[in-house]
Amino acid sequence: MRYAQIIVGPAGSGKSTYCSLMQQFAMDSKRNIQVVNLDPAAEHFNYTPLTDIRELIHLDDAMEDEELHYGPNGGLIFCLEFLIENQDWLKDQLCGGEDELMVGEPDDDYILFDMPGQIELFTHLKMGKQLVQLLESWNFRTCVVFCLDSQFMVDGAKFISGTMAALSVMANMEQPHVNVLTKVDLLSSEARKQLEMYLEPDAHSLMGELTIGTAFGERYGKLTEAIGSLIEDFSLVRFFPLDSQDEESVGDLLLQIDNILQYGEDADVNVKDFDEPEEGDRDI
């Protein structure tokens, strides 16, 4: 069995930093976690990718082509579609060959897939789901990690917006899912206190804040209450804070995702053989 985290989230939410952080933590823990860059527009990251989509296609290829002339958003969509259509290239990079049975394929791989920051690729378009289906056919067990910048999650309106985005990704991808609040280490002490109320939120209380004293709240109060009920009654969304300066925070999050992926459950259990006690020892 092989394991994969699909790292998604808005642009600037810390996806590449998350990948670099997890890879370094794994190295310090004597684990091997690889990273694959699937963002054709990436310019800089702090890890050495196992595979890089820019070797297949770059965003500039789609934007500067005389026939295509895509803009940045259309170009990203085209690049992901191109990757899916040329899946043999990715299979060769990840599996070491194109044989149908993939004889001798790597086992126990643990790979993070650093995805583009165009959120609609995962909220309602099909390329993200198609990629997961490909990975599953190559013996990967997958989990989607949805990153959100914690600096934009310290008031009720932004919390609801982020929650609905997370729900959209969960519904579209149909995979085990973890929501991560990144950049917690950059928050002020006051902002950290505000953030705590959104980690275990009382949705109805938050809705009250939004509906009182605002024109939007007064006009769309019933809609806001319905969204709050959806979040609280079904307990669909929970956020895990990630402090890059705290090893315990990083380790706890990785453990949570490992449990979801059932990582290590196929490993053989080491059983120590004990010698039978001597006849004389039994009497002591």
ChimeraX commands (.cxc) that place a marker at each C-alpha (Angstrom):
marker #1 position 0.00,0.00,0.00 radius 0.5
marker #1 position 1.14,3.54,-0.81 radius 0.5
marker #1 position -0.02,6.75,0.84 radius 0.5
marker #1 position -0.76,10.22,-0.51 radius 0.5
marker #1 position -1.79,13.58,0.88 radius 0.5
marker #1 position -3.45,15.86,-1.68 radius 0.5
marker #1 position -2.56,19.39,-0.51 radius 0.5
marker #1 position -5.15,21.92,-1.71 radius 0.5
marker #1 position -6.22,25.42,-0.72 radius 0.5
marker #1 position -6.41,29.02,-1.95 radius 0.5
marker #1 position -3.34,30.78,-3.33 radius 0.5
marker #1 position -1.04,31.92,-0.54 radius 0.5
marker #1 position -2.54,29.59,2.06 radius 0.5
marker #1 position 0.81,27.93,2.79 radius 0.5
marker #1 position 0.56,24.67,0.81 radius 0.5
marker #1 position 4.19,24.55,-0.31 radius 0.5
marker #1 position 5.37,25.60,3.14 radius 0.5
marker #1 position 3.24,22.81,4.63 radius 0.5
marker #1 position 4.88,20.27,2.29 radius 0.5
marker #1 position 8.38,21.47,3.15 radius 0.5
marker #1 position 7.58,21.46,6.87 radius 0.5
marker #1 position 6.17,17.93,6.84 radius 0.5
marker #1 position 9.07,16.60,4.80 radius 0.5
marker #1 position 11.61,18.11,7.21 radius 0.5
marker #1 position 9.72,16.81,10.25 radius 0.5
marker #1 position 9.69,13.33,8.69 radius 0.5
marker #1 position 13.43,13.46,8.07 radius 0.5
marker #1 position 14.02,14.43,11.69 radius 0.5
marker #1 position 11.81,11.49,12.72 radius 0.5
marker #1 position 13.71,9.11,10.39 radius 0.5
marker #1 position 10.74,8.77,8.05 radius 0.5
marker #1 position 10.76,9.22,4.29 radius 0.5
marker #1 position 8.13,11.58,2.89 radius 0.5
marker #1 position 8.46,12.76,-0.70 radius 0.5
marker #1 position 6.80,15.77,-2.35 radius 0.5
marker #1 position 5.44,16.02,-5.90 radius 0.5
marker #1 position 4.86,19.48,-7.36 radius 0.5
marker #1 position 1.70,19.59,-9.47 radius 0.5
marker #1 position 1.49,23.39,-9.63 radius 0.5
marker #1 position 2.55,24.42,-13.17 radius 0.5
marker #1 position 2.79,28.07,-12.05 radius 0.5
marker #1 position 5.10,27.47,-9.08 radius 0.5
marker #1 position 8.16,29.70,-8.98 radius 0.5
marker #1 position 9.81,28.83,-5.68 radius 0.5
marker #1 position 9.50,26.25,-2.93 radius 0.5
marker #1 position 11.79,24.99,-0.20 radius 0.5
marker #1 position 11.75,21.31,-1.08 radius 0.5
marker #1 position 13.31,19.20,-3.81 radius 0.5
marker #1 position 10.37,17.60,-5.65 radius 0.5
marker #1 position 10.33,13.92,-6.48 radius 0.5
marker #1 position 8.42,14.88,-9.65 radius 0.5
marker #1 position 7.63,18.29,-11.10 radius 0.5
marker #1 position 4.73,18.93,-13.50 radius 0.5
marker #1 position 6.74,21.79,-15.02 radius 0.5
marker #1 position 8.88,19.14,-16.72 radius 0.5
marker #1 position 5.71,18.14,-18.61 radius 0.5
marker #1 position 3.98,21.49,-19.01 radius 0.5
marker #1 position 4.42,24.99,-17.60 radius 0.5
marker #1 position 1.71,27.61,-17.18 radius 0.5
marker #1 position 3.61,29.84,-19.60 radius 0.5
marker #1 position 3.20,27.15,-22.27 radius 0.5
marker #1 position -0.57,27.53,-22.11 radius 0.5
marker #1 position -0.54,31.32,-21.85 radius 0.5
marker #1 position 1.98,32.02,-24.62 radius 0.5
marker #1 position 0.79,29.43,-27.14 radius 0.5
marker #1 position -0.30,31.16,-30.35 radius 0.5
marker #1 position -3.48,29.09,-30.59 radius 0.5
marker #1 position -4.46,28.85,-26.91 radius 0.5
marker #1 position -3.71,32.30,-25.44 radius 0.5
marker #1 position -5.18,31.32,-22.04 radius 0.5
marker #1 position -5.16,33.65,-19.08 radius 0.5
marker #1 position -3.71,32.50,-15.72 radius 0.5
marker #1 position -6.88,30.74,-14.53 radius 0.5
marker #1 position -7.72,29.08,-17.83 radius 0.5
marker #1 position -4.08,28.11,-18.23 radius 0.5
marker #1 position -4.03,26.29,-14.88 radius 0.5
marker #1 position -7.16,24.36,-15.80 radius 0.5
marker #1 position -5.64,23.42,-19.16 radius 0.5
marker #1 position -2.40,22.25,-17.51 radius 0.5
marker #1 position -4.26,19.94,-15.11 radius 0.5
marker #1 position -6.36,18.58,-17.96 radius 0.5
marker #1 position -3.15,18.02,-19.93 radius 0.5
marker #1 position -1.68,16.11,-16.98 radius 0.5
marker #1 position -4.73,13.84,-16.76 radius 0.5
marker #1 position -4.62,13.20,-20.52 radius 0.5
marker #1 position -0.91,12.35,-20.24 radius 0.5
marker #1 position -1.28,10.18,-17.18 radius 0.5
marker #1 position 1.34,7.73,-18.47 radius 0.5
marker #1 position 3.99,10.37,-17.81 radius 0.5
marker #1 position 2.90,10.70,-14.18 radius 0.5
marker #1 position 2.59,6.93,-13.82 radius 0.5
marker #1 position 6.12,6.50,-15.11 radius 0.5
marker #1 position 7.38,9.09,-12.60 radius 0.5
marker #1 position 5.59,7.54,-9.62 radius 0.5
marker #1 position 5.62,3.86,-10.48 radius 0.5
marker #1 position 8.82,3.49,-12.46 radius 0.5
marker #1 position 7.18,2.02,-15.55 radius 0.5
marker #1 position 4.12,1.73,-17.70 radius 0.5
marker #1 position 3.41,-1.99,-17.29 radius 0.5
marker #1 position -0.24,-2.63,-16.59 radius 0.5
marker #1 position 0.53,-4.75,-13.54 radius 0.5
marker #1 position 3.32,-2.44,-12.36 radius 0.5
marker #1 position 5.46,-5.39,-11.29 radius 0.5
marker #1 position 7.91,-4.34,-8.63 radius 0.5
marker #1 position 6.21,-1.00,-7.93 radius 0.5
marker #1 position 7.36,0.83,-4.82 radius 0.5
marker #1 position 5.56,-0.03,-1.60 radius 0.5
marker #1 position 4.95,2.07,1.51 radius 0.5
marker #1 position 5.60,5.29,-0.42 radius 0.5
marker #1 position 4.36,8.39,1.39 radius 0.5
marker #1 position 3.95,11.31,-1.01 radius 0.5
marker #1 position 2.57,14.83,-0.65 radius 0.5
marker #1 position 1.05,16.28,-3.83 radius 0.5
marker #1 position 1.43,20.07,-3.85 radius 0.5
marker #1 position -1.53,21.31,-5.91 radius 0.5
marker #1 position -2.25,24.67,-7.61 radius 0.5
marker #1 position -3.92,27.43,-5.62 radius 0.5
marker #1 position -6.91,27.72,-7.95 radius 0.5
marker #1 position -9.65,26.59,-5.59 radius 0.5
marker #1 position -12.28,25.89,-8.26 radius 0.5
marker #1 position -10.16,22.95,-9.45 radius 0.5
marker #1 position -11.34,21.19,-6.31 radius 0.5
marker #1 position -14.67,22.81,-5.42 radius 0.5
marker #1 position -16.59,21.98,-8.60 radius 0.5
marker #1 position -14.30,20.98,-11.50 radius 0.5
marker #1 position -13.47,17.33,-12.03 radius 0.5
marker #1 position -9.67,17.28,-12.48 radius 0.5
marker #1 position -8.91,16.96,-8.78 radius 0.5
marker #1 position -11.22,13.99,-8.41 radius 0.5
marker #1 position -9.81,12.39,-11.56 radius 0.5
marker #1 position -6.28,12.70,-10.17 radius 0.5
marker #1 position -7.33,10.97,-6.94 radius 0.5
marker #1 position -8.94,8.15,-8.93 radius 0.5
marker #1 position -5.68,7.68,-10.85 radius 0.5
marker #1 position -3.67,7.50,-7.64 radius 0.5
marker #1 position -6.08,4.97,-6.17 radius 0.5
marker #1 position -5.67,2.81,-9.28 radius 0.5
marker #1 position -1.91,2.92,-8.62 radius 0.5
marker #1 position -2.36,1.52,-5.11 radius 0.5
marker #1 position -2.38,4.84,-3.25 radius 0.5
marker #1 position -4.54,5.46,-0.20 radius 0.5
marker #1 position -5.38,9.17,-0.27 radius 0.5
marker #1 position -6.39,11.99,2.06 radius 0.5
marker #1 position -7.19,15.58,1.06 radius 0.5
marker #1 position -5.54,18.27,3.21 radius 0.5
marker #1 position -7.31,21.62,2.80 radius 0.5
marker #1 position -5.14,24.57,3.91 radius 0.5
marker #1 position -6.54,27.92,5.02 radius 0.5
marker #1 position -4.61,30.93,6.27 radius 0.5
marker #1 position -5.47,31.35,9.96 radius 0.5
marker #1 position -5.03,35.13,9.66 radius 0.5
marker #1 position -8.27,35.25,7.69 radius 0.5
marker #1 position -10.23,33.08,10.11 radius 0.5
marker #1 position -10.54,35.30,13.16 radius 0.5
marker #1 position -14.04,36.67,12.63 radius 0.5
marker #1 position -17.43,35.05,12.04 radius 0.5
marker #1 position -17.99,36.07,8.41 radius 0.5
marker #1 position -14.59,34.78,7.26 radius 0.5
marker #1 position -15.04,31.61,9.29 radius 0.5
marker #1 position -18.32,30.87,7.50 radius 0.5
marker #1 position -16.73,31.61,4.13 radius 0.5
marker #1 position -13.80,29.29,4.84 radius 0.5
marker #1 position -16.11,26.60,6.17 radius 0.5
marker #1 position -18.28,26.65,3.06 radius 0.5
marker #1 position -15.17,26.43,0.85 radius 0.5
marker #1 position -14.02,23.40,2.87 radius 0.5
marker #1 position -17.46,21.80,2.50 radius 0.5
marker #1 position -17.37,22.34,-1.26 radius 0.5
marker #1 position -14.00,20.60,-1.54 radius 0.5
marker #1 position -15.19,17.73,0.69 radius 0.5
marker #1 position -18.35,17.20,-1.38 radius 0.5
marker #1 position -16.56,17.40,-4.73 radius 0.5
marker #1 position -13.50,15.28,-3.93 radius 0.5
marker #1 position -15.35,12.59,-1.91 radius 0.5
marker #1 position -12.23,11.62,0.01 radius 0.5
marker #1 position -11.09,11.51,3.64 radius 0.5
marker #1 position -10.48,15.15,4.47 radius 0.5
marker #1 position -8.53,17.27,6.98 radius 0.5
marker #1 position -8.83,21.06,7.29 radius 0.5
marker #1 position -5.66,22.82,8.43 radius 0.5
marker #1 position -5.29,26.41,9.64 radius 0.5
marker #1 position -1.79,27.43,8.62 radius 0.5
marker #1 position 0.48,30.29,9.77 radius 0.5
marker #1 position -0.76,30.15,13.37 radius 0.5
marker #1 position 2.75,31.13,14.46 radius 0.5
marker #1 position 2.26,34.50,12.72 radius 0.5
marker #1 position -0.80,35.45,14.77 radius 0.5
marker #1 position -0.66,37.92,17.62 radius 0.5
marker #1 position -1.56,36.69,21.11 radius 0.5
marker #1 position -4.94,38.43,20.85 radius 0.5
marker #1 position -5.66,36.85,17.46 radius 0.5
marker #1 position -4.74,33.42,18.83 radius 0.5
marker #1 position -7.35,33.82,21.56 radius 0.5
marker #1 position -9.94,34.74,18.93 radius 0.5
marker #1 position -8.92,31.75,16.83 radius 0.5
marker #1 position -9.59,29.30,19.66 radius 0.5
marker #1 position -13.33,29.95,19.50 radius 0.5
marker #1 position -13.36,28.84,15.86 radius 0.5
marker #1 position -11.58,25.54,16.49 radius 0.5
marker #1 position -14.58,24.24,18.45 radius 0.5
marker #1 position -17.20,26.71,17.20 radius 0.5
marker #1 position -20.70,27.34,18.45 radius 0.5
marker #1 position -22.19,28.01,15.03 radius 0.5
marker #1 position -25.45,29.50,16.31 radius 0.5
marker #1 position -23.52,31.97,18.46 radius 0.5
marker #1 position -21.42,32.97,15.45 radius 0.5
marker #1 position -24.57,33.42,13.39 radius 0.5
marker #1 position -25.88,35.78,16.03 radius 0.5
marker #1 position -22.80,37.96,15.60 radius 0.5
marker #1 position -23.37,38.12,11.85 radius 0.5
marker #1 position -27.07,38.90,11.92 radius 0.5
marker #1 position -26.97,41.69,14.50 radius 0.5
marker #1 position -26.16,45.24,13.45 radius 0.5
marker #1 position -25.40,44.61,9.77 radius 0.5
marker #1 position -27.54,45.26,6.71 radius 0.5
marker #1 position -26.60,41.88,5.25 radius 0.5
marker #1 position -27.48,40.10,8.48 radius 0.5
marker #1 position -30.87,41.75,8.72 radius 0.5
marker #1 position -31.71,40.99,5.09 radius 0.5
marker #1 position -30.38,37.44,4.93 radius 0.5
marker #1 position -30.83,36.37,8.54 radius 0.5
marker #1 position -32.68,33.14,7.70 radius 0.5
marker #1 position -30.03,32.12,5.18 radius 0.5
marker #1 position -27.29,32.76,7.72 radius 0.5
marker #1 position -29.11,30.71,10.36 radius 0.5
marker #1 position -29.58,27.84,7.90 radius 0.5
marker #1 position -25.84,27.80,7.15 radius 0.5
marker #1 position -25.08,27.80,10.88 radius 0.5
marker #1 position -27.44,24.86,11.44 radius 0.5
marker #1 position -25.80,22.93,8.60 radius 0.5
marker #1 position -22.35,23.40,10.12 radius 0.5
marker #1 position -23.35,22.58,13.70 radius 0.5
marker #1 position -25.99,19.87,13.24 radius 0.5
marker #1 position -23.89,17.67,10.96 radius 0.5
marker #1 position -20.47,18.44,12.51 radius 0.5
marker #1 position -18.93,18.25,9.05 radius 0.5
marker #1 position -16.08,20.71,9.45 radius 0.5
marker #1 position -13.31,20.88,12.00 radius 0.5
marker #1 position -10.06,22.81,11.72 radius 0.5
marker #1 position -6.63,21.74,12.99 radius 0.5
marker #1 position -4.19,24.57,13.81 radius 0.5
marker #1 position -0.63,24.26,12.52 radius 0.5
marker #1 position 2.18,26.16,14.22 radius 0.5
marker #1 position 5.33,25.67,12.14 radius 0.5
marker #1 position 7.49,26.65,15.12 radius 0.5
marker #1 position 6.01,23.95,17.37 radius 0.5
marker #1 position 7.18,20.39,16.67 radius 0.5
marker #1 position 4.36,18.99,18.79 radius 0.5
marker #1 position 1.80,20.80,16.62 radius 0.5
marker #1 position 3.36,19.40,13.45 radius 0.5
marker #1 position 3.63,15.90,14.91 radius 0.5
marker #1 position 0.03,15.88,16.17 radius 0.5
marker #1 position -1.28,16.89,12.74 radius 0.5
marker #1 position 0.81,14.28,10.93 radius 0.5
marker #1 position -0.39,11.63,13.39 radius 0.5
marker #1 position -4.00,12.63,12.72 radius 0.5
marker #1 position -3.52,12.25,8.96 radius 0.5
marker #1 position -1.58,8.99,9.41 radius 0.5
marker #1 position -4.54,7.57,11.34 radius 0.5
marker #1 position -6.93,8.59,8.56 radius 0.5
marker #1 position -4.68,6.95,5.96 radius 0.5
marker #1 position -4.18,3.94,8.24 radius 0.5
marker #1 position -0.47,4.40,7.71 radius 0.5
marker #1 position 1.64,1.66,9.26 radius 0.5
marker #1 position -1.26,-0.66,10.04 radius 0.5
marker #1 position 0.01,-3.19,7.51 radius 0.5
marker #1 position 3.43,-3.34,9.15 radius 0.5
marker #1 position 4.45,-6.56,10.82 radius 0.5
marker #1 position 4.21,-6.51,14.59 radius 0.5
marker #1 position 7.48,-7.25,16.30 radius 0.5
marker #1 position 6.90,-10.00,18.82 radius 0.5
marker #1 position 9.69,-10.82,21.24 radius 0.5
marker #1 position 10.20,-14.49,21.86 radius 0.5
marker #1 position 10.71,-15.41,25.48 radius 0.5
marker #1 position 12.55,-18.54,26.54 radius 0.5
marker #1 position 10.65,-21.00,28.61 radius 0.5
marker #1 position 11.76,-20.68,32.25 radius 0.5
marker #1 position 13.99,-23.37,33.67 radius 0.5
marker #1 position 12.36,-25.98,35.85 radius 0.5
marker #1 position 14.10,-24.65,38.91 radius 0.5
marker #1 position 13.11,-21.05,38.14 radius 0.5
marker #1 position 9.41,-21.92,38.18 radius 0.5
marker #1 position 9.57,-22.67,41.86 radius 0.5
marker #1 position 11.08,-19.30,42.77 radius 0.5
marker link #1:1,2 radius 0.2
marker link #1:2,3 radius 0.2
marker link #1:3,4 radius 0.2
marker link #1:4,5 radius 0.2
marker link #1:5,6 radius 0.2
marker link #1:6,7 radius 0.2
marker link #1:7,8 radius 0.2
marker link #1:8,9 radius 0.2
marker link #1:9,10 radius 0.2
marker link #1:10,11 radius 0.2
marker link #1:11,12 radius 0.2
marker link #1:12,13 radius 0.2
marker link #1:13,14 radius 0.2
marker link #1:14,15 radius 0.2
marker link #1:15,16 radius 0.2
marker link #1:16,17 radius 0.2
marker link #1:17,18 radius 0.2
marker link #1:18,19 radius 0.2
marker link #1:19,20 radius 0.2
marker link #1:20,21 radius 0.2
marker link #1:21,22 radius 0.2
marker link #1:22,23 radius 0.2
marker link #1:23,24 radius 0.2
marker link #1:24,25 radius 0.2
marker link #1:25,26 radius 0.2
marker link #1:26,27 radius 0.2
marker link #1:27,28 radius 0.2
marker link #1:28,29 radius 0.2
marker link #1:29,30 radius 0.2
marker link #1:30,31 radius 0.2
marker link #1:31,32 radius 0.2
marker link #1:32,33 radius 0.2
marker link #1:33,34 radius 0.2
marker link #1:34,35 radius 0.2
marker link #1:35,36 radius 0.2
marker link #1:36,37 radius 0.2
marker link #1:37,38 radius 0.2
marker link #1:38,39 radius 0.2
marker link #1:39,40 radius 0.2
marker link #1:40,41 radius 0.2
marker link #1:41,42 radius 0.2
marker link #1:42,43 radius 0.2
marker link #1:43,44 radius 0.2
marker link #1:44,45 radius 0.2
marker link #1:45,46 radius 0.2
marker link #1:46,47 radius 0.2
marker link #1:47,48 radius 0.2
marker link #1:48,49 radius 0.2
marker link #1:49,50 radius 0.2
marker link #1:50,51 radius 0.2
marker link #1:51,52 radius 0.2
marker link #1:52,53 radius 0.2
marker link #1:53,54 radius 0.2
marker link #1:54,55 radius 0.2
marker link #1:55,56 radius 0.2
marker link #1:56,57 radius 0.2
marker link #1:57,58 radius 0.2
marker link #1:58,59 radius 0.2
marker link #1:59,60 radius 0.2
marker link #1:60,61 radius 0.2
marker link #1:61,62 radius 0.2
marker link #1:62,63 radius 0.2
marker link #1:63,64 radius 0.2
marker link #1:64,65 radius 0.2
marker link #1:65,66 radius 0.2
marker link #1:66,67 radius 0.2
marker link #1:67,68 radius 0.2
marker link #1:68,69 radius 0.2
marker link #1:69,70 radius 0.2
marker link #1:70,71 radius 0.2
marker link #1:71,72 radius 0.2
marker link #1:72,73 radius 0.2
marker link #1:73,74 radius 0.2
marker link #1:74,75 radius 0.2
marker link #1:75,76 radius 0.2
marker link #1:76,77 radius 0.2
marker link #1:77,78 radius 0.2
marker link #1:78,79 radius 0.2
marker link #1:79,80 radius 0.2
marker link #1:80,81 radius 0.2
marker link #1:81,82 radius 0.2
marker link #1:82,83 radius 0.2
marker link #1:83,84 radius 0.2
marker link #1:84,85 radius 0.2
marker link #1:85,86 radius 0.2
marker link #1:86,87 radius 0.2
marker link #1:87,88 radius 0.2
marker link #1:88,89 radius 0.2
marker link #1:89,90 radius 0.2
marker link #1:90,91 radius 0.2
marker link #1:91,92 radius 0.2
marker link #1:92,93 radius 0.2
marker link #1:93,94 radius 0.2
marker link #1:94,95 radius 0.2
marker link #1:95,96 radius 0.2
marker link #1:96,97 radius 0.2
marker link #1:97,98 radius 0.2
marker link #1:98,99 radius 0.2
marker link #1:99,100 radius 0.2
marker link #1:100,101 radius 0.2
marker link #1:101,102 radius 0.2
marker link #1:102,103 radius 0.2
marker link #1:103,104 radius 0.2
marker link #1:104,105 radius 0.2
marker link #1:105,106 radius 0.2
marker link #1:106,107 radius 0.2
marker link #1:107,108 radius 0.2
marker link #1:108,109 radius 0.2
marker link #1:109,110 radius 0.2
marker link #1:110,111 radius 0.2
marker link #1:111,112 radius 0.2
marker link #1:112,113 radius 0.2
marker link #1:113,114 radius 0.2
marker link #1:114,115 radius 0.2
marker link #1:115,116 radius 0.2
marker link #1:116,117 radius 0.2
marker link #1:117,118 radius 0.2
marker link #1:118,119 radius 0.2
marker link #1:119,120 radius 0.2
marker link #1:120,121 radius 0.2
marker link #1:121,122 radius 0.2
marker link #1:122,123 radius 0.2
marker link #1:123,124 radius 0.2
marker link #1:124,125 radius 0.2
marker link #1:125,126 radius 0.2
marker link #1:126,127 radius 0.2
marker link #1:127,128 radius 0.2
marker link #1:128,129 radius 0.2
marker link #1:129,130 radius 0.2
marker link #1:130,131 radius 0.2
marker link #1:131,132 radius 0.2
marker link #1:132,133 radius 0.2
marker link #1:133,134 radius 0.2
marker link #1:134,135 radius 0.2
marker link #1:135,136 radius 0.2
marker link #1:136,137 radius 0.2
marker link #1:137,138 radius 0.2
marker link #1:138,139 radius 0.2
marker link #1:139,140 radius 0.2
marker link #1:140,141 radius 0.2
marker link #1:141,142 radius 0.2
marker link #1:142,143 radius 0.2
marker link #1:143,144 radius 0.2
marker link #1:144,145 radius 0.2
marker link #1:145,146 radius 0.2
marker link #1:146,147 radius 0.2
marker link #1:147,148 radius 0.2
marker link #1:148,149 radius 0.2
marker link #1:149,150 radius 0.2
marker link #1:150,151 radius 0.2
marker link #1:151,152 radius 0.2
marker link #1:152,153 radius 0.2
marker link #1:153,154 radius 0.2
marker link #1:154,155 radius 0.2
marker link #1:155,156 radius 0.2
marker link #1:156,157 radius 0.2
marker link #1:157,158 radius 0.2
marker link #1:158,159 radius 0.2
marker link #1:159,160 radius 0.2
marker link #1:160,161 radius 0.2
marker link #1:161,162 radius 0.2
marker link #1:162,163 radius 0.2
marker link #1:163,164 radius 0.2
marker link #1:164,165 radius 0.2
marker link #1:165,166 radius 0.2
marker link #1:166,167 radius 0.2
marker link #1:167,168 radius 0.2
marker link #1:168,169 radius 0.2
marker link #1:169,170 radius 0.2
marker link #1:170,171 radius 0.2
marker link #1:171,172 radius 0.2
marker link #1:172,173 radius 0.2
marker link #1:173,174 radius 0.2
marker link #1:174,175 radius 0.2
marker link #1:175,176 radius 0.2
marker link #1:176,177 radius 0.2
marker link #1:177,178 radius 0.2
marker link #1:178,179 radius 0.2
marker link #1:179,180 radius 0.2
marker link #1:180,181 radius 0.2
marker link #1:181,182 radius 0.2
marker link #1:182,183 radius 0.2
marker link #1:183,184 radius 0.2
marker link #1:184,185 radius 0.2
marker link #1:185,186 radius 0.2
marker link #1:186,187 radius 0.2
marker link #1:187,188 radius 0.2
marker link #1:188,189 radius 0.2
marker link #1:189,190 radius 0.2
marker link #1:190,191 radius 0.2
marker link #1:191,192 radius 0.2
marker link #1:192,193 radius 0.2
marker link #1:193,194 radius 0.2
marker link #1:194,195 radius 0.2
marker link #1:195,196 radius 0.2
marker link #1:196,197 radius 0.2
marker link #1:197,198 radius 0.2
marker link #1:198,199 radius 0.2
marker link #1:199,200 radius 0.2
marker link #1:200,201 radius 0.2
marker link #1:201,202 radius 0.2
marker link #1:202,203 radius 0.2
marker link #1:203,204 radius 0.2
marker link #1:204,205 radius 0.2
marker link #1:205,206 radius 0.2
marker link #1:206,207 radius 0.2
marker link #1:207,208 radius 0.2
marker link #1:208,209 radius 0.2
marker link #1:209,210 radius 0.2
marker link #1:210,211 radius 0.2
marker link #1:211,212 radius 0.2
marker link #1:212,213 radius 0.2
marker link #1:213,214 radius 0.2
marker link #1:214,215 radius 0.2
marker link #1:215,216 radius 0.2
marker link #1:216,217 radius 0.2
marker link #1:217,218 radius 0.2
marker link #1:218,219 radius 0.2
marker link #1:219,220 radius 0.2
marker link #1:220,221 radius 0.2
marker link #1:221,222 radius 0.2
marker link #1:222,223 radius 0.2
marker link #1:223,224 radius 0.2
marker link #1:224,225 radius 0.2
marker link #1:225,226 radius 0.2
marker link #1:226,227 radius 0.2
marker link #1:227,228 radius 0.2
marker link #1:228,229 radius 0.2
marker link #1:229,230 radius 0.2
marker link #1:230,231 radius 0.2
marker link #1:231,232 radius 0.2
marker link #1:232,233 radius 0.2
marker link #1:233,234 radius 0.2
marker link #1:234,235 radius 0.2
marker link #1:235,236 radius 0.2
marker link #1:236,237 radius 0.2
marker link #1:237,238 radius 0.2
marker link #1:238,239 radius 0.2
marker link #1:239,240 radius 0.2
marker link #1:240,241 radius 0.2
marker link #1:241,242 radius 0.2
marker link #1:242,243 radius 0.2
marker link #1:243,244 radius 0.2
marker link #1:244,245 radius 0.2
marker link #1:245,246 radius 0.2
marker link #1:246,247 radius 0.2
marker link #1:247,248 radius 0.2
marker link #1:248,249 radius 0.2
marker link #1:249,250 radius 0.2
marker link #1:250,251 radius 0.2
marker link #1:251,252 radius 0.2
marker link #1:252,253 radius 0.2
marker link #1:253,254 radius 0.2
marker link #1:254,255 radius 0.2
marker link #1:255,256 radius 0.2
marker link #1:256,257 radius 0.2
marker link #1:257,258 radius 0.2
marker link #1:258,259 radius 0.2
marker link #1:259,260 radius 0.2
marker link #1:260,261 radius 0.2
marker link #1:261,262 radius 0.2
marker link #1:262,263 radius 0.2
marker link #1:263,264 radius 0.2
marker link #1:264,265 radius 0.2
marker link #1:265,266 radius 0.2
marker link #1:266,267 radius 0.2
marker link #1:267,268 radius 0.2
marker link #1:268,269 radius 0.2
marker link #1:269,270 radius 0.2
marker link #1:270,271 radius 0.2
marker link #1:271,272 radius 0.2
marker link #1:272,273 radius 0.2
marker link #1:273,274 radius 0.2
marker link #1:274,275 radius 0.2
marker link #1:275,276 radius 0.2
marker link #1:276,277 radius 0.2
marker link #1:277,278 radius 0.2
marker link #1:278,279 radius 0.2
marker link #1:279,280 radius 0.2
marker link #1:280,281 radius 0.2
marker link #1:281,282 radius 0.2
marker link #1:282,283 radius 0.2
marker link #1:283,284 radius 0.2
view
